[in-house]
Amino acid sequence: MMILTLALLGMVLGSFVSISCKRSTEGNALPSLVQLTVVDSTLINESDFFMNGQFHVQLIGDSLIGVSSYKSPSVGFYHISGKQRKRIASGDYPIGSFLPSYFDAPEYPIVYILDKKSESILVFNVEKQEFLEKIKLDLPEGKEIRILGSKFKKLKTGFLIELASSLHDNLHPDYYRESGELIYLFGENGKVKENPFLEYPNEIKVIGGSLKAINYLSFTSDNQSLLFSFPHEKIIRRFDINTFGKALEEIPLPTSRYFDYQLTGSEGIVTFEDGLGGMAGAKKINIPTNHYFTNISETATRIIIQTWLIGDESEGLNRTSHLMVYDKEEEKWSETSNPLNILDIGMLAGVANDTLYFYEGSLMKQDEKYIKRAVLKPIEE
C-alpha cells in the first residue's frame, strides 16, 4: 500500500443530521467575481536546512508558516519575512526516522506530528529542538494512517485523526465503498475514545472504475468548529469541536465557472501492478484527473477554498488554481476571476488580517521557494 501510494505521488503532485442549512446560492446562479492580487513575493532564505516536496502547509498565528515535506521527511517553519525558523527532521532524534502524514501546532512551539511509519503521534518542542513524547496509536482493525494527508488535529479532548482502509489499495473502488467511518478521536493514551463518523459520499462510492489516488476529503478548523468537505458532494459540513461527531450545519457549495464537480473514474480497475508501471506490453488504463480542493481556510468572516483545476491535457494546458470565497454574514459565494498556475501561486497556508499567505516550494519551475502575500479585490463593473 505504501509503495503504491508513493508511486502515484508524482501523478497527483453516512448519514448526518443537519441542525441548520444555509442556502448560499439560488438554483444554478453563478457566484460573483473577485480578483486575487499578489501583493509581493518573498524569497525564502535557506541557510540552515533544505526541504523538498511540500505537502501540507499551515499558517501558525499571523507570522509563521509550517510546511511538511515528503521527499526529505520533515516539518519546517518559516517566518513570513522569508527567514528560516526551525525544523524537525526525520533521523535527527533517537526515535529514528519518521514520515509526517500531517502536523498540527496549536500551541507552538509544541508541534504534533502524525507519523505513518511508527503509527504514532510524535510531540516536539521545535524551538528547543527537543523530542517530548511518542504516543503509540491503537489503530482499529482494517484501518491505517495515510502516507500523506491523514487529517489530524490536536483537540482539548484528544486527537482527531482521519484513518484510511488497509483492506484495499486506493485504486480499487471498494477502497471507498467499504472504508466505513473515517474520522476518529484518540485519547492521550493512544486509544479510540468516541464512535467515529463521516463516510465517503455516494458521489464517490458509485464510481465503477479507479480514481486518481488523491485525498478527496478537505478539512479545516477555526478552533471553534470543524469543517469537512468532499467537494464532489457539493457540501461543506460543520461539526462541533467539543462534542465529537455532532453536526451543526451544511453549507452548499456554489456552481462555479471553473471548478468541475463531476467525478470521473477510469473505464476499468487499475491493479497494483498497473500502478507501478504494469507488465511489459500490457495495455495501460488511463485514470482521469479530477478537479479537487487543495486547502480550506476559515476566518471570522469568510471561508476560503483553494482549488486544483485541470485543463485539457491533450492540448498541453497548464494546471491552475482559483479560490471560492464564502461570506459568512451575507451567506453568499464569490470566486476569483483569474485562475493562476499552481506552480506560480503555490499552496494557501492561511489568512491573517485579510491577507492571504501562499507557500510555493515545489522546485518544479525554479530553484527557489517563496512566500506570497495576496488580497482579494472586488471587480468594478
Secondary structure, 3 states (H helix, E strand, C coil): CHHHHHHHHHHHCCCCCCCEECCCCCCCCCCEEEEEEEEEEEECECCCCCCCCEEEEEEECCCEEEEEECCCCEEEEEECCCEEEEEEECCCCCCCCCCEEEEEEEECCEEEEEECCCCEEEEEECCCCEEEEEEECCCCCCEECCCCCCCEEEECCEEEEECEECCCCCCCCHHHHCCCCCEEEECCCCCECCCCECCCCHHHHCCCCCCCCCCCCEEEECCCEEEEECHHHCEEEEEECCCCCCEEEEEECCCCCCCCCCCCCCCCCCCHHHHCCCCCCCCCCCCCCCCEEEEEEECCCEEEEEEEECCCHHHCCCCEECEEEEECCCCEEEEECCCEEHHHHCEEEEEECCEEEEEECCCCCCCCCEEEEEEEEECCC
